[in-house]
Structure formats: C-alpha cells, structure tokens
Amino acid sequence: MLQQRNVRLAVLVLIFLASTEGGAQEVKSRNAQSWELAGSIQLQYLYDPDIANDALRTNNGFRMRRGRFSARGKVSNFVETAFQFEMRDNNPRLKDAEGKIKLANDYYIRFGQFKVPVWREELRSSTNLLLVERSAAAEFLVEYNFSARQIGVELGRRPGKGLQIAVNVANGAGEGVREDAGQNKNNFVNNGKSFTGRANLLVNEHLQIGVSGAANRITAVNQTPAGIAAPSGTNTMIAPDFGISLHRPSSKCQVDIEGGLAYGALAKEAIGAAEGSHFLIADVTGRYTAKFEHANAGLGGLDAFELAGGVSYVEPNDKADDESLVFRFGPAFCFGKSTRLQINGEVTKSVPEGAETVFQIRSQANFNF
C-alpha cells in the first residue's frame, strides 16, 4: 500500500514537471498571479565510533535526510499560499499547506499547517541551520508539541522594524494529526488545543530579542478497573531567546549567534507519572563565516568557509537525575548561497555519574534549487 502511494506521488510530480517543460519559462496558474517553485536535497552520513564493528549493529551509513519540493503562490496583493511536501526515508509527508491574508498595518492571518511561533532556532529553515541538525533543546520542545508544525490559525504582525508579534491556536497534536469532533482520544490528542505566542523585537540590524510561550492541553485515555478514564492536563512553557549578527559592509566576515532558554511544566498525563514535573532546557550556537574574494573554479565554485559550534543543556524532569549536555562543532564549505557541505562532531554527555558519553560524526550535503 505504501509503495503504491509513493508511486502515485512520483507520477503526480512527473506530470507536474512535464507540464512546466522548460524550467526557465514562467509557471502559469489558473488562480494565482504568480508562482515560485523551490526544492532542497539533503544527503546525510552518520558515523558512531562507539558502536563495535561486530556485524550486529550498523555503525555508519548514508541517509536521505530530506528531499523537499515547495510552491508559493501569489493569489492577489492580499492573499498568498504555500505548499510543501517531503520525501524522507521513502515516505511522503505534507510539511506546509497554508493560506495567508494580509491585513492593514503589517498584520496578517494564516490558516493551515505551518510552524507555530516558538523557539528561534526552530523557526530557522532546515536549509540554513548553523549546524547540521537542530539542537537537543529544540528536539525536546518538538517531542512535547510545544513547537514545530501544527494545524491551526495564526494572527500576527510582522513589520520590517520594531516589534513583531504572533498568536496561534492549533490542534497541538503534531504535524499532520487530524482532530475532528467525535474522534477517539489518545495520548497528546487534547480537545483543549494548544495556544502559542511570540514577541520578537528587532532592536537594530545586529540584535533581536524574543520570547515565546505555549500552553498545550492534552488528554490521556486510560483503562481502569472502574472503566475508561480520560484525565486531562496542560503542558506549559516560556522561552526567551536572542539572535546576534555581526558584520561590516566592507568586510567579508560575519558572526551569527543564537541562543534560548525554556522553562516549563509537564502534566502528569504527559509523562505517565503520579505527579507532574518541570523542565529546563537551554542552547547557544554560534557561526563564523568567511567569504573569499573570488569563487574557486577548481574546487567547484567554493566561495566561503564556516566554522560553527554550540552547546545544549537538557533537564527533562526536575524530579529525576536525567540531565544531559550536548556539544556540537564543525566546519562547512559553501559553493554559492545554495550549496553547503557540513561536518559536525557531536558529543552527548549525560550528567549523572557513571553515564556514558556518546561521540558521533555527522556530515551533510545540502543542495537548494
């Protein structure tokens, strides 16, 4: 069944591409004034030297991390749309499907599936991350549906200067998860929905300061001797963050630094415990970019070098000894604005005494078109 679905999707893509033969020509649409097409290909290689080469477990290998195709349509001066799907591990997934209506004074309203306004790093495109992957802190927020893509509605204001704001209400059950009236509940299906918001102040061209908040009501369905119980609880969090970009017009060097801290509470229904808990996570990541005077034709147009590093702290449960530190670092080689080769070393150190320290090498080739 899955193979048939993949074949149908591939056929639809081929038909669409064939209908737009001659990629340089303008793509015509029945309802939109104009279309923009884009895509990305990411091949990743992971090596874990801590896994013994004993033929029992794979300790290295290639993976198609992402293969994406997206389209943006301008329906009118006030209405825009975006649609993006992804092939990962040979499974098609809908990523973005949204319609946006522009209002007066830089206000807007969005409908569909898209990223909720939480955590600066999560809002950055996967094709332009400072390191190969997002941080362990960002992954924690995604795991509990505080951030990443959700299905819902958002009202916001996004001027080019000053204060940007956004308020979102969504299912809070994750990417592509449907919640209809009458649907059976299970873990992380809430019926109370999630509410998220963000304020981001553009202090100047070098500094941004933001804060995000989220409240996600969840329901756990349990079978008890007395019958079926559906206790509900609310996960909450608040997360200040910042972004710094230092560069000079006359210089070919740039430094970017991003960081954030999130503190919140997890309901007992979310963690399957007798009582709830609190969490604390933090991350700071920096990148130095040096652009060359000229692209090196002998090296495929190599025109820039990057060196990045970051550290994350994750304490998932204040009632347990389960903290961890994750260090990531490595170079990247740029071939224009659309192609990067990245290599990262990743060290995960669990804070409890006697816990293992894991070292991995993760590299990625990223092509945007």
Buried (B, 14 or more C-beta within 10 A) or exposed (E): EEEEEBEEBEEEBEEEEEEEEEEEEEBEEEEBEEBEBBBBBBBBBBEBEEBEEEEEEEBEEEEEBBBBBBBBBBBEEEBBBBBBBBBBEEEBBBBBBBBBBBEEEEBBEBBBBBBBBBBBBBBBEBBEBBBBBBBBBBBBBBEBBBBBBBBBEBBBBEEEEEEBBBBBBBBBBBBBBEBEEEEEBEBBBBBBBBBBBBBBBBEEEEEBBBBBBBBBBBBBBEEEEEEEEEEBBBBBBEBBBBBBBBBEEEEEEBEBBBBBBBBBBBBBBBBEBEEBBBBBBBBBBBBBBEBEEEBEEEEEEBBBBBEBBBBBBBBBBBEEEBBBBBBBBBEBBBBEEEBBBBBBBBBBBBEEEEBEEBBBBBBBBBBBE
